[in-house]
């Protein structure tokens, strides 16, 4: 089959409302040439009629479909105006109405078009090739869908795991945060399970597939996302909600003027000036302005309907790791065992860690840097997978390893386990100290959560996390939260969000792939940072600088956009109502009504453009001064 031609590809890009707008504009231009250059009124009418019929058929067809579904939107007035104008041979009036209608819908389409697909981003992330181990031991590249249960697969460093399986060879670690949300690498040794979509660490692993690609964990998340996308909560357009009373009122005035006067032209004049272009054009202009303002504040508004939804949200559902926390571990405790001083413990540990690529190494080095502890020379450094980091300092062998890699006798002298991660420092095989790590909460988290109730009418805050329940409970207590769900899988998050959304409009705030399905099921979804393509595609808005203060700015942008859009729409419709009264009394002809409507449109659009004007500080959220109560 031949590929699509360039003209066909071009037509796809301009299909729909844009094609109608272009076709109508061409027909009106040709009609103007015929009227003023050729002085041929017959050709003028024919050109206009061709343009009207060609442009209005898709509009009328779509309107009929909406009416069958019981949706009588504000576009109904425009459709009645077009049909009436053609019947009365007022072709210029019909063409102007089509131009206004298609222009407004083109603006709205531009304002609401998504940059790309969530499922497309997921597909792009998943590897298409797997390295299957053949009978002779060589790794052969095959499509991931051809992997069968029981196949051996070689997983190279930093690759994504294509299927669920179990490690049969190698020692290393994998990043499973896309699923659990925990910002730690999970150690892998023969016998441990691996999940599709996880990122391998620095060591090659051999795994035996326990599921085919389509049944693996990552594929199931894709299925959940697909279902969430289809069940995304719908929201009526602001213009349609306002038009619910305006449309029947305009039709009633038009019919009354026709019946009382006996002149069908008055019916047309009333409908023409009633055509709700302040709704069809001014509101999209305000939305586009809000998108521009958001970009200036480092906020990407992907789904403009979120600007309308934010004001209605009563429940905040928030993720923990990377959202209320920084998303990376930091050193919280350095506990010496025996005669070693704390500063010496940290000095030796940091001196070793500068040679490691383990994610905890950065936390140790950052702590030493903050406390201005100098590093010392280390010799014979080695980091064999599964054994820990070893080096020689002052003639002693120092090792950083995990609690599970020391003998039971030594482990019995360790302090009790605590939330987060830990590593153990050994000197010549004997315990020297313990280092503990936690993902620290953002300094703005608790004040931000406290700010939402009084300033944004949020009545309930729910913490929803894939982290271990005990750790989530402890964190929630520090944030003053009582509605807590820990250890949640993406599917479980989705169930909770659907239940909460059925009770009240919800705002979901998260940052990881495991948040994407739930984010799409919420009334509004906001992604903090750009840690995951999938999450940023699922969200209605993306906060680029990972700041909770920017979430507050987004909420204020939505409030301001809604206020300006309502002013433009209601103000324009009141002017249109005055024009309808004048037209019903015979003071405006249909063409004068169309021109008057254009003037009203201009005023409404100018008011909507106020959205892009500077207004000073948008947010009223401020971090408390140190030492003062929050």
N, C-alpha and C positions, 0 to 999 in steps of 0.2 A: 504494500500500500504506500502511496506517495505521501510524503510529509506535508503538513499544512503549508500553504503558501504564505508569504509575508502579508499580503492583503488580508487573508483570513485571520492571521494572528492579530493584525491591527484592528480588525473589526471586533474581535473578541474583547480587546481592551476598551473599546469605545461603545460596546453594546449597551442596551438598556437606556437609562435616562439620558446619558451623554449622547448616544446616537440620535435620540429624539430631539435633543437640544440642537445638535448640529444640523440635522435634516430640516427642522423648522427654520433655523436661521438662514440656510441656503435658499429655501423656498421664499422666505420674506424678502431676501435680497434680490432674487430674480424678479419678484413681483414689483418691487420698487423700480427696478430698471425698466420693466415693461410699462409701468404707469408714467414715469417722469421722462424717460429717454425715448420710448417708442410711442407713448400716448395711446396705448392699446388697453382699454379697460377690460375687454373680454379676456385677453391673455393674462392680465393681472389677476382676475377672478379665478381663472383656471389654474394658474400657478399656485395661488393661495389654497385652492381647494385640494390640489394634489398634496401640498405640504400638510394641510390639516388632516386629510384622510390617512396619509401615510404615518403621520406622527401620533394621531389620536387613537388609532386602532389598538396598539399595545397598551396604552393607558386605560382605555375603556375595557379591554379584555381583563386586565389585572383588577380593575375596579369591580367588574362583575364577579370575579372569583371571591373578592373580599366581601361583597354583599351577600353572596351565597353562604359564606361562613358566618354571617351576622355582624360583620364589622363595617359600620357606616362611618368612615373616617371623614376628615375635613376635605379630602380630595373629591368627595361627592359633589360639592358645590362647583368645583372647576369643571367636572365632567358634564354636569347639567348645563353650565354656561356654554361649553363648547358645542353641545348638541343643539341648544336653542339658537346660538349664533348662526350655525350652518343652516338651520331651518329658515331663519329670517334673512339669510344671505348677508349677514354681517361677518364677512370672512376675516377682515382685519382684526375684529374683536376676538374671534375664535383663535387666530394665530397668536395674538398677544397673550391670551390666557394659557395656551399651550407652552409658550416661551417661558412664562412665569412659573408654571407648574414644573416643567422639566428642569428649569434652572435651579429651583429650590430642591428638588429631589436629587439632582446631581451634587449639589453642595452637601446634602445630608449623607449621600453615599460616600463622598470623599471624606467626610468627618468620621464615619463609622467603619471604614474599611480596615480590616485587620492586616498587619504586616505579613503574617505567615500563619501556618497551622500548627497547633499543639502536637498533633499526631505526626506531622511532618518532621518536627524537631526531635520527637522521640525516635522515629525511624532513622534519622540522620545519626543519632548518637549510638545506636546499636550496631555492633560489628556484623558485616555480611559474610566475613570469612572466618573459619576456624582452622586451627592447625591439628588435624587428626593424626595420631601416631599410628603408622603402618606396622605390619608384621615384622619388618626388618628394623624397626626402631626409628625410622626416619619420619619427620613431621611433614605431612602433605596438606597443602591448603585446599579446603573444600568449602562450599557454601554452608553457612550455619544451619540451614534447614535440613541438610543431609546428615547431620549428626544424629546417631541413634543411641538409645539407652545402652550403656555398657561400653561405648567407645572411649578410648583414651585420647585426651586432648592436651596439647602443650600450650601453656599460657605464659607468654613472654612478659618481661617487666613492663609495667605501665599500660598493659593492654586491658580492655574490658572483657570480662568473662561472658562468653556467648550463651552458655546454658547452665542450669543448676547441676551441681555435681559434688563429689567428695575428693579431697586431696589424697593421692596415692604416692606422690613423690615430690620432695622439695620442702624447704622451710622458708616461710616468709610472712607477709602480712597483706591485707587487702582493705581498701576503703569501701565500706558498705554504708556510708552516711546517706547516700541517695535513698536508702530504705529505712534506716533506723533514725537518722538525724543526728546520731552521736558523732562528734568531731574527732574520733580516734580511729587509728588503724587496728583492725582485728587480726590477731596472730593466727597463722595457718600452718598446720603440720599434718602429716599423714593421718587420715581418719576424720579431719574436720570438714564441715560442709562449706561449700562456696555457693554464692548466689549469682545468677545472671545479672549483668549490668554493673557488678562491683568492679572497681579498678584495682588491678594487681599492683603490688609494691615493687621493690627493687630486685626481687629474686624470681627466677622462672619456677613455675609449678606444673606438675603433671596432675590432671584431674580425670576422674572417671565420670562420664555423664550419667546422671540419675533421672533426667527428664529430657525430652526433646525440646527444641527451641520454643515451639509454640505453646508448650505446657509449663515453661520455666517462669520464675518469679517476675522477671522483667516484662515478659509477654502479658502476664496477668495484670500488671499495672497499666499497660497499654489498653487492655480491654476495659479496665475500670475507667480510664480517662475517656475512652470512646463513649462509654455509657454516660459519663458525666457531661460530656459535650452535648449529647443529644438531649439530656434532661436539664440543661442550663435554665435557670429561672428566667421567664420572660418578663419584660417590662413594657407597658404601653408607652408610646411616644408622648412626650409632654404636650405636643401640638394636638394629638388625638384626644387627650384627656380634656383639654380646654375646648376643643371643637365639639365635644359631646353635647354642649348646650348651644354653641354658636351656630352649628349647621342647621338644626331644625328651626331656629329663630330666623335665620336668613331666608330659608325656603318659605316660611310662613309670611314674612314681609313681602317677598316677591310675588307670591300667589295673591295676597290681599290687594296689592297695587294693580295687578293685572285684572282681577275680578271687579274691583271698584271702578277703574278707569276704562277698562275694555281695550287697553293698548298692550299688546304682547311685548312691545319694545321696552316698556317699563319693567316687565318681568326680567328681561335680559339685562337691563341696566342695573337693576338691584343685585342680580347674581354676579355680574362682572365686578362690581365694586366690593361685593361681599367675598370674592375669591380670597381665601385666607393666606395670602402671601406673607404677612407678618409671621405666621406660623411656619410656612413652608421654607422661608428664606432667612428671616431674622434669627430664628432659633439655631439653625445650623451655623450661622455666622458667629453667634455667641459661643457655640461649642468649639469651633475652630480657634476662636480667640483664647478660650480656656486651655486648649491643647498647647498653644503657643506660650502662654504664661507658664504652664507646667514645665515646658522644656527649659525655660529660663531658670527655673528653680531646681533643675535636675530631676524632673519627674516626667516619665514617658507615659502618656495616657493612650493606651492601646485600644480600649473599648470605651468610646465617649459616653455610653449610657451609664458608666460608673459615676459620672458627675451628677446625674440625677438620683442615683441610688444611695449615695453616701449619706445624704441628709435623713433618709428613712431608716437607716440601720440602727437597731437597738441592742444587738448582741455582738460583742467582739469575740472572735475565736482566734487565738494567737498561738503560734508555735513557739517553742522554747529556744532550741539551738540555732544560733545565727540570726534570731529575730529579737528576742529579749536578752540573749547573750551575744558575745562577740563571735562565736562559732569556731573558736580555737582554744586549746588548753593553755592555762597559765599556771605557774608554780604557786601553790598556796601554802605548803608546809615543807620545811626541811628539818627532819627529826634525827638528831645524832643518836647513835647507840654506842655506849661505852664512853671513852675519854675524848673522842673527837669533838672539837668545837663546831658550832653550826656554820660559822663563816668558812672554816676549813672544809667541811663537808660540801658546801656549795662551790667552793673554789675547785676542789678536785673533780666534782661532778661536771662542772661547766668546762673545765680544761679537757676532759674526755669528750664531752658532747660536741665540741667544735669540730670534731672529725666525723660526726654522724649525720645522716640524712633523715633520721627518725623525727617525726613531727614533735615529739616531746623535747627534742634537743633545743629547738628554738626557745621554748618556754624556760628552760634552765639558763640558757645564755642571756635571755632578756632579764631574768631575775638577777644574775650576777652583774650585768651592766647597770641595772638600777641601783644596786647596792655598792657599786664601784669596787667590786672585788676583782683584783687582777688575776689573769689566767697564767698558768705555769706550763712548762714544757712537759710533753708526754712522749714516751717512746714505745715501740713495739705495739702500735695500735692495730686492732683487728675487730671486725664486727661480722662474725659468722652468723648466717640466718638461724634463728631459733636458740641462740646461746647468749646473746647480749653483746655489749661493747666492752672491750678489754684494752688496757694500756698500762705502761709501767711509769710510776712516778716515785722518785726518791728510793729506788730499789725495791719497791713493793708493787705487786700486781693488783690493780684496781679494776673492778668489773661493775658495770651497770646492767642489771637484768631485772626480770620480773619475779614476783612472789612465788609463782608456780614453778620456777626453775631452780629453786634451792631445796635442800633436803628438809625433811619434816622437823628434825631437831632444831635447825636454824630458824625455820619458819615459826616455831613455837615462841620464839623470843621477839617476834615482830609485834607492833601495836595492832589492835583490832582494825579490820578493814573499814574504809569510809567511802562515801560517795565519790565518784570520779575514778581517776587512774592513779597508779603509783609505780615507782621503780625502786629497786633496792641496790644500795652501794655496798660492795664487798671489798675487803682488803685482805689479800692472800687467802681468800675463801671464807673469811670471817665477817660477820655483820658489822657494818660501819655506820649505816644510816638509811633512812627512808625518805624519798621525795614524793610528795603528793600533788596532784594536778586537778584542777577543775576548769570548766568553761565559765569564765566570770560573767556576771550579768552586766549589761550596759549601765553606765551611770544614769542614763535618762529613763531607764525602763520603768521603775516604780513611779517616779513623778508623772511620766506620760500616762500610765494606766490610771492614776488618780485624777488626771486632768480630763479624761474622756467623759466621766459622768456629768459633772457640772457644766462643762462647756459644749459637749456634743450629744447630750441626752442618751449616752450609752448606759443601759440599765443592768447589763450582765456581762461579765468577762469570763471566758472559758479558756483554760490552758489545755492545749491538745498536743501531746508530744509522743514521739516514738522512743524516747529515752527510757531507761529503766524506771519503773514506777516509784521506787524509794527515792531516787535522785530527783524525780519530777516533783514529788510531794514536798521534799525539803526546799526545793527552789520556790515552789508556789507559796510556801509559808513565808519565805523572805520577801516575796512580792505582795503579800497580803491578799492572795487569791484563795478562794475556797472551792471553786468549780474546777476540778482537775481530772485529767485523763492521761495516764502514762502508759508506756509500752504499747502504743497504738500502731498497727500496720496501716498502710494507705487505705485498705478496704474498710478497716474499722473507723478511721478518721472520717471517711465518706459517709458512713452510716450515722455517726454522731452529728455531722454537719447537716445532713438532710433532716434529721429530727429537730435540730435547733432552728433551722430555716423554716420549717413548717409552723413553728410557734411564733417567730418574729423575724423580721429582716436581719440578715447577718452580714458582718464584715469579717473576712478571713485575712489574716496577716501572717505570711510565712516566707520561707526562702529556699526550701529544698524540693527535690523531685518528689519526695514522699508527700509534699503538701499539695501537689498539682491537682489530683482528683477532687480533694475536698475543696480546694480553692474555686474550682469551676462550679461546684454544687452550691456554694454560698451565694447570697444575693450580690455581693461585691467582693472581689479578690484583689489584694495588693501584695506585690512581691517586693521584699526588701533586698536590694542588691541584685547583681546579675550572676549569682553563683551557678545557676542552671538555666539553659535555654528553655527547657520544658516548663519550668515554673514561670518564667517571664512571659511565655506564650499563653499560659493558662490564666494569668492575671489580667485584670482590667487596667491596672496601672503598675508601673515599675519605678521604685525609688532607687535611683542610681547610686547615691552615696551612702546607702544603708543607714539612714538616720531616721529615728522615730519622730524627730521634730518635723521632718519633711512629710510624714504621714499627716500631721496636723495641718501643714500647708496645703496638702492635697484636699483635705476636707473643707478648708476655707475657700479654695478655688472652686470646688463644687457648689458651695453655698452661694458664692458671688455669681457664678455662671447662671445658676437657677434664678436668682433674683433679677439679673439683667435680662435673661431670656423671657421671664414672665412680664417684666415691664414692657419689653418690645412687643410681645405678643398681645397682651391685654390692651396696651395703649394703642397699638395699630388696629386692633379689632374695634375699639371704641370709636376711632376715627372712621373706620369702615362702616360702623353702625350709623354714624351721622351722615355719611355719604349715601347709605341705603335709604335713609329717610328722605334725603333730597331727591334721589332717583325715583323713589316711589311717588313723589309729588310732581314729577315731570321736569325737574330742574336740571337733570343730567341725562344726556343721551347715552346709549351703550358705549360709543367710542370715548365720550368724555368720562364715563365711569371707569373705563379701562385706564385712561391717562391719570385720573384722580387716584386710582389704586396704585399706579406706579409711584406717584408722589408719596403716598402713605408708606409704600415699601421702602422708599429711600430714607424716610424719617426713622422707620423701625430698624433698618440696617445700620444707620449712623448711631442709633442708641446702642445696638448690639456691639458695635466696635469699641464702645467704652471698656469692654472686657480686656482689651490689650493695653489700656492706658495704665501707667504706673500708679499704684495706690499706697505706696509705703510698705510697711510690714504686713504680710498676710496673716501670719500665725500669731496666736495669743498664748502659745506654750513656751514657757521659759524654765530652764533648769533652776532649781532653788539655789540661793547663795549658800556656800559651805557654812555649816554650823547652825543654819536656820531650819526650822521644821518644814517638811514637805507638805 
